[in-house]
């Protein structure tokens, strides 16, 4: 019984679980920021190419 209590105490004191969750949340936020940036850059590049094509009369 003492062994079970000791294991339970170690599990509750351990910070591995919360640390893994924190890293997962940070990774998710980084991915969201990257996808938003890539989408924005792609939209801006598309607008730039369309403007250049219009200026050159390629449409």
FISEGU-945980 format. One record per residue: x, y, z of N, C-alpha, C, O, CB in turn; residue in three letters; residue number from 1. Coordinates in nm, 2 decimals. Each point is the difference from the previous one (the first is absolute). Glycine has a CB too. Example, Ala and Ser with C-alpha at 12.3 -4.5 7.8 and 13.67 -1.06 7.14 Angstrom:
REM FISEGU-945980
+--------+--------+--------+--------+--------+--------+--------+--------+--------+--------+--------+--------+--------+--------+--------+------+-----+
|    n.X |    n.Y |    n.Z |   ca.X |   ca.Y |   ca.Z |    c.X |    c.Y |    c.Z |    o.X |    o.Y |    o.Z |   cb.X |   cb.Y |   cb.Z | type | seq |
+--------+--------+--------+--------+--------+--------+--------+--------+--------+--------+--------+--------+--------+--------+--------+------+-----+
|   1.32 |  -0.57 |   0.78 |  -0.09 |   0.12 |   0.00 |   0.09 |   0.12 |   0.00 |   0.10 |   0.00 |   0.07 |  -0.29 |  -0.12 |   0.05 |  ALA |   1 |
|   0.15 |   0.23 |  -0.19 |   0.09 |   0.11 |   0.00 |  -0.08 |   0.11 |   0.08 |   0.05 |   0.11 |   0.01 |   0.07 |  -0.17 |  -0.23 |  SER |   2 |
+--------+--------+--------+--------+--------+--------+--------+--------+--------+--------+--------+--------+--------+--------+--------+------+-----+
//
This chain:
REM FISEGU-945980
+--------+--------+--------+--------+--------+--------+--------+--------+--------+--------+--------+--------+--------+--------+--------+------+-----+
|    n.X |    n.Y |    n.Z |   ca.X |   ca.Y |   ca.Z |    c.X |    c.Y |    c.Z |    o.X |    o.Y |    o.Z |   cb.X |   cb.Y |   cb.Z | type | seq |
+--------+--------+--------+--------+--------+--------+--------+--------+--------+--------+--------+--------+--------+--------+--------+------+-----+
|   0.08 |  -0.12 |   0.00 |  -0.08 |   0.12 |   0.00 |   0.09 |   0.13 |   0.00 |  -0.04 |   0.10 |  -0.06 |  -0.14 |  -0.23 |   0.18 |  UNK |   1 |
|   0.29 |   0.12 |  -0.05 |   0.09 |   0.11 |   0.01 |   0.06 |   0.03 |  -0.14 |   0.02 |   0.11 |  -0.03 |   0.03 |  -0.16 |   0.28 |  UNK |   2 |
|  -0.02 |  -0.06 |  -0.32 |   0.06 |   0.02 |  -0.13 |  -0.10 |   0.07 |  -0.10 |   0.04 |   0.08 |  -0.08 |   0.09 |  -0.29 |   0.12 |  UNK |   3 |
|  -0.26 |   0.17 |  -0.03 |  -0.10 |   0.07 |  -0.08 |  -0.01 |   0.15 |   0.03 |  -0.01 |   0.08 |  -0.09 |  -0.12 |  -0.30 |   0.08 |  UNK |   4 |
|   0.13 |   0.25 |   0.14 |  -0.01 |   0.14 |   0.04 |   0.13 |   0.08 |  -0.05 |  -0.02 |   0.11 |  -0.04 |  -0.12 |  -0.18 |   0.25 |  UNK |   5 |
|   0.25 |   0.00 |  -0.20 |   0.12 |   0.07 |  -0.05 |   0.00 |   0.02 |  -0.15 |   0.04 |   0.11 |  -0.04 |   0.08 |  -0.22 |   0.23 |  UNK |   6 |
|  -0.17 |   0.01 |  -0.26 |  -0.01 |   0.02 |  -0.15 |  -0.10 |   0.11 |  -0.03 |   0.02 |   0.08 |  -0.09 |   0.03 |  -0.32 |   0.06 |  UNK |   7 |
|  -0.16 |   0.25 |   0.10 |  -0.10 |   0.10 |  -0.02 |   0.05 |   0.14 |   0.03 |  -0.02 |   0.09 |  -0.07 |  -0.16 |  -0.26 |   0.13 |  UNK |   8 |
|   0.26 |   0.18 |   0.05 |   0.06 |   0.12 |   0.04 |   0.10 |   0.05 |  -0.11 |   0.00 |   0.12 |  -0.04 |  -0.02 |  -0.18 |   0.28 |  UNK |   9 |
|   0.10 |  -0.03 |  -0.29 |   0.10 |   0.03 |  -0.11 |  -0.07 |   0.05 |  -0.12 |   0.04 |   0.09 |  -0.07 |   0.12 |  -0.26 |   0.16 |  UNK |  10 |
|  -0.27 |   0.10 |  -0.13 |  -0.08 |   0.04 |  -0.12 |  -0.06 |   0.14 |   0.02 |   0.01 |   0.08 |  -0.10 |  -0.06 |  -0.32 |   0.06 |  UNK |  11 |
|   0.00 |   0.27 |   0.16 |  -0.06 |   0.13 |   0.02 |   0.10 |   0.11 |   0.00 |  -0.02 |   0.12 |  -0.04 |  -0.16 |  -0.23 |   0.16 |  UNK |  12 |
|   0.30 |   0.08 |  -0.07 |   0.11 |   0.10 |   0.01 |   0.07 |   0.02 |  -0.13 |   0.06 |   0.11 |  -0.03 |  -0.03 |  -0.17 |   0.27 |  UNK |  13 |
|  -0.03 |  -0.04 |  -0.32 |   0.07 |   0.00 |  -0.13 |  -0.05 |   0.12 |  -0.09 |  -0.12 |   0.02 |   0.00 |   0.16 |  -0.27 |   0.02 |  UNK |  14 |
|   0.05 |   0.31 |  -0.09 |  -0.04 |   0.11 |  -0.08 |   0.02 |  -0.03 |  -0.15 |  -0.01 |   0.09 |  -0.09 |   0.08 |   0.07 |   0.27 |  UNK |  15 |
|  -0.05 |  -0.29 |  -0.21 |   0.01 |  -0.04 |  -0.14 |  -0.13 |   0.02 |  -0.08 |   0.01 |   0.05 |  -0.12 |   0.17 |  -0.21 |   0.19 |  UNK |  16 |
|  -0.29 |   0.13 |  -0.01 |  -0.13 |   0.01 |  -0.07 |  -0.03 |   0.14 |  -0.04 |  -0.02 |   0.04 |  -0.11 |  -0.06 |  -0.24 |   0.23 |  UNK |  17 |
|   0.08 |   0.29 |  -0.02 |  -0.03 |   0.14 |  -0.03 |   0.10 |   0.07 |  -0.09 |  -0.04 |   0.08 |  -0.09 |  -0.06 |  -0.07 |   0.31 |  UNK |  18 |
|   0.23 |  -0.05 |  -0.21 |   0.10 |   0.05 |  -0.09 |  -0.03 |  -0.04 |  -0.15 |   0.01 |   0.08 |  -0.09 |   0.16 |  -0.08 |   0.28 |  UNK |  19 |
|  -0.21 |  -0.13 |  -0.21 |  -0.03 |  -0.04 |  -0.13 |  -0.12 |   0.07 |  -0.06 |  -0.01 |   0.04 |  -0.12 |   0.10 |  -0.27 |   0.18 |  UNK |  20 |
|  -0.19 |   0.26 |   0.03 |  -0.12 |   0.07 |  -0.05 |   0.04 |   0.14 |  -0.03 |  -0.05 |   0.06 |  -0.10 |  -0.10 |  -0.20 |   0.24 |  UNK |  21 |
|   0.24 |   0.21 |  -0.07 |   0.04 |   0.13 |  -0.03 |   0.07 |   0.01 |  -0.13 |  -0.02 |   0.09 |  -0.08 |   0.04 |  -0.04 |   0.32 |  UNK |  22 |
|   0.07 |  -0.15 |  -0.27 |   0.07 |  -0.01 |  -0.12 |  -0.10 |  -0.02 |  -0.12 |   0.02 |   0.06 |  -0.11 |   0.18 |  -0.15 |   0.23 |  UNK |  23 |
|  -0.30 |   0.01 |  -0.10 |  -0.10 |  -0.03 |  -0.11 |  -0.08 |   0.13 |  -0.03 |  -0.02 |   0.03 |  -0.11 |   0.01 |  -0.27 |   0.19 |  UNK |  24 |
|  -0.02 |   0.32 |   0.03 |  -0.08 |   0.12 |  -0.03 |   0.09 |   0.10 |  -0.07 |  -0.04 |   0.07 |  -0.09 |  -0.10 |  -0.11 |   0.30 |  UNK |  25 |
|   0.27 |   0.05 |  -0.17 |   0.09 |   0.10 |  -0.07 |   0.02 |  -0.04 |  -0.14 |   0.00 |   0.08 |  -0.09 |   0.12 |  -0.04 |   0.31 |  UNK |  26 |
|  -0.11 |  -0.17 |  -0.25 |   0.02 |  -0.05 |  -0.14 |  -0.13 |   0.03 |  -0.08 |   0.02 |   0.05 |  -0.11 |   0.14 |  -0.23 |   0.19 |  UNK |  27 |
|  -0.27 |   0.16 |  -0.02 |  -0.13 |   0.03 |  -0.07 |   0.00 |   0.15 |  -0.04 |  -0.04 |   0.04 |  -0.11 |  -0.08 |  -0.23 |   0.23 |  UNK |  28 |
|   0.15 |   0.28 |  -0.02 |   0.00 |   0.14 |  -0.03 |   0.10 |   0.04 |  -0.11 |  -0.03 |   0.09 |  -0.08 |  -0.04 |  -0.05 |   0.32 |  UNK |  29 |
|   0.19 |  -0.10 |  -0.23 |   0.10 |   0.03 |  -0.11 |  -0.05 |  -0.04 |  -0.13 |   0.02 |   0.07 |  -0.10 |   0.16 |  -0.10 |   0.27 |  UNK |  30 |
|  -0.24 |  -0.09 |  -0.18 |  -0.06 |  -0.05 |  -0.13 |  -0.10 |   0.10 |  -0.05 |  -0.01 |   0.03 |  -0.12 |   0.06 |  -0.27 |   0.19 |  UNK |  31 |
|  -0.14 |   0.29 |   0.02 |  -0.11 |   0.09 |  -0.04 |   0.06 |   0.13 |  -0.05 |  -0.04 |   0.05 |  -0.11 |  -0.11 |  -0.15 |   0.28 |  UNK |  32 |
|   0.25 |   0.15 |  -0.11 |   0.07 |   0.13 |  -0.04 |   0.06 |  -0.02 |  -0.13 |   0.00 |   0.08 |  -0.09 |   0.04 |  -0.02 |   0.33 |  UNK |  33 |
|   0.03 |  -0.18 |  -0.26 |   0.07 |  -0.03 |  -0.13 |  -0.10 |  -0.01 |  -0.11 |   0.02 |   0.06 |  -0.11 |   0.16 |  -0.18 |   0.23 |  UNK |  34 |
|  -0.29 |   0.05 |  -0.10 |  -0.10 |  -0.01 |  -0.11 |  -0.06 |   0.13 |  -0.03 |  -0.03 |   0.03 |  -0.12 |  -0.02 |  -0.26 |   0.20 |  UNK |  35 |
|   0.02 |   0.31 |   0.02 |  -0.06 |   0.14 |  -0.03 |   0.10 |   0.08 |  -0.08 |  -0.04 |   0.07 |  -0.09 |  -0.09 |  -0.08 |   0.30 |  UNK |  36 |
|   0.26 |   0.01 |  -0.17 |   0.10 |   0.08 |  -0.07 |   0.01 |  -0.05 |  -0.15 |   0.01 |   0.08 |  -0.09 |   0.11 |  -0.04 |   0.31 |  UNK |  37 |
|  -0.11 |  -0.17 |  -0.24 |   0.01 |  -0.06 |  -0.13 |  -0.12 |   0.04 |  -0.09 |   0.01 |   0.03 |  -0.11 |   0.13 |  -0.22 |   0.20 |  UNK |  38 |
|  -0.26 |   0.18 |  -0.03 |  -0.12 |   0.04 |  -0.07 |   0.00 |   0.15 |  -0.04 |  -0.03 |   0.03 |  -0.12 |  -0.09 |  -0.21 |   0.24 |  UNK |  39 |
|   0.16 |   0.26 |  -0.03 |   0.01 |   0.14 |  -0.03 |   0.10 |   0.03 |  -0.11 |  -0.02 |   0.08 |  -0.09 |  -0.05 |  -0.03 |   0.33 |  UNK |  40 |
|   0.19 |  -0.11 |  -0.23 |   0.11 |   0.03 |  -0.10 |  -0.05 |  -0.05 |  -0.13 |   0.02 |   0.06 |  -0.10 |   0.16 |  -0.09 |   0.28 |  UNK |  41 |
|  -0.25 |  -0.09 |  -0.18 |  -0.05 |  -0.05 |  -0.13 |  -0.10 |   0.09 |  -0.06 |   0.00 |   0.02 |  -0.13 |   0.04 |  -0.25 |   0.21 |  UNK |  42 |
|  -0.13 |   0.29 |   0.00 |  -0.10 |   0.09 |  -0.06 |   0.07 |   0.12 |  -0.05 |  -0.04 |   0.05 |  -0.11 |  -0.13 |  -0.13 |   0.27 |  UNK |  43 |
|   0.26 |   0.14 |  -0.09 |   0.07 |   0.12 |  -0.04 |   0.08 |  -0.03 |  -0.13 |   0.00 |   0.09 |  -0.09 |   0.01 |  -0.01 |   0.33 |  UNK |  44 |
|   0.05 |  -0.19 |  -0.25 |   0.08 |  -0.04 |  -0.12 |  -0.09 |  -0.01 |  -0.12 |   0.03 |   0.05 |  -0.11 |   0.14 |  -0.17 |   0.25 |  UNK |  45 |
|  -0.29 |   0.06 |  -0.12 |  -0.09 |  -0.02 |  -0.11 |  -0.05 |   0.14 |  -0.04 |  -0.01 |   0.02 |  -0.13 |  -0.06 |  -0.24 |   0.22 |  UNK |  46 |
|   0.04 |   0.31 |   0.00 |  -0.04 |   0.14 |  -0.04 |   0.10 |   0.07 |  -0.08 |  -0.02 |   0.07 |  -0.09 |  -0.13 |  -0.06 |   0.29 |  UNK |  47 |
|   0.28 |  -0.03 |  -0.15 |   0.11 |   0.06 |  -0.07 |   0.02 |  -0.05 |  -0.15 |   0.02 |   0.08 |  -0.09 |   0.09 |  -0.05 |   0.32 |  UNK |  48 |
|  -0.12 |  -0.16 |  -0.24 |   0.01 |  -0.06 |  -0.14 |  -0.11 |   0.05 |  -0.09 |   0.02 |   0.02 |  -0.11 |   0.09 |  -0.22 |   0.21 |  UNK |  49 |
|  -0.24 |   0.21 |  -0.04 |  -0.11 |   0.04 |  -0.08 |   0.02 |   0.15 |  -0.04 |  -0.03 |   0.04 |  -0.12 |  -0.12 |  -0.20 |   0.24 |  UNK |  50 |
|   0.20 |   0.24 |  -0.03 |   0.03 |   0.14 |  -0.04 |   0.10 |   0.02 |  -0.10 |  -0.01 |   0.08 |  -0.10 |  -0.05 |  -0.02 |   0.33 |  UNK |  51 |
|   0.17 |  -0.14 |  -0.22 |   0.11 |   0.00 |  -0.10 |  -0.06 |  -0.05 |  -0.14 |   0.03 |   0.06 |  -0.10 |   0.15 |  -0.10 |   0.28 |  UNK |  52 |
|  -0.26 |  -0.06 |  -0.18 |  -0.06 |  -0.05 |  -0.12 |  -0.09 |   0.10 |  -0.07 |   0.00 |   0.02 |  -0.12 |   0.02 |  -0.25 |   0.21 |  UNK |  53 |
|  -0.09 |   0.30 |   0.00 |  -0.09 |   0.11 |  -0.06 |   0.08 |   0.11 |  -0.06 |  -0.03 |   0.05 |  -0.10 |  -0.15 |  -0.11 |   0.27 |  UNK |  54 |
|   0.29 |   0.10 |  -0.10 |   0.08 |   0.11 |  -0.05 |   0.07 |  -0.04 |  -0.13 |   0.02 |   0.09 |  -0.08 |   0.02 |  -0.02 |   0.32 |  UNK |  55 |
|  -0.01 |  -0.20 |  -0.25 |   0.07 |  -0.04 |  -0.13 |  -0.10 |  -0.03 |  -0.11 |   0.04 |  -0.02 |  -0.11 |   0.14 |  -0.08 |   0.25 |  UNK |  56 |
|  -0.31 |   0.10 |  -0.10 |  -0.10 |  -0.03 |  -0.10 |  -0.01 |  -0.14 |  -0.04 |  -0.04 |  -0.03 |  -0.11 |   0.07 |   0.26 |   0.03 |  UNK |  57 |
|   0.00 |  -0.32 |   0.17 |   0.01 |  -0.15 |  -0.03 |  -0.14 |  -0.06 |   0.02 |  -0.01 |  -0.12 |  -0.03 |   0.25 |   0.12 |   0.10 |  UNK |  58 |
|  -0.34 |   0.07 |  -0.03 |  -0.12 |  -0.07 |   0.03 |  -0.08 |  -0.01 |  -0.13 |  -0.11 |  -0.06 |   0.01 |   0.11 |   0.15 |   0.21 |  UNK |  59 |
+--------+--------+--------+--------+--------+--------+--------+--------+--------+--------+--------+--------+--------+--------+--------+------+-----+
//
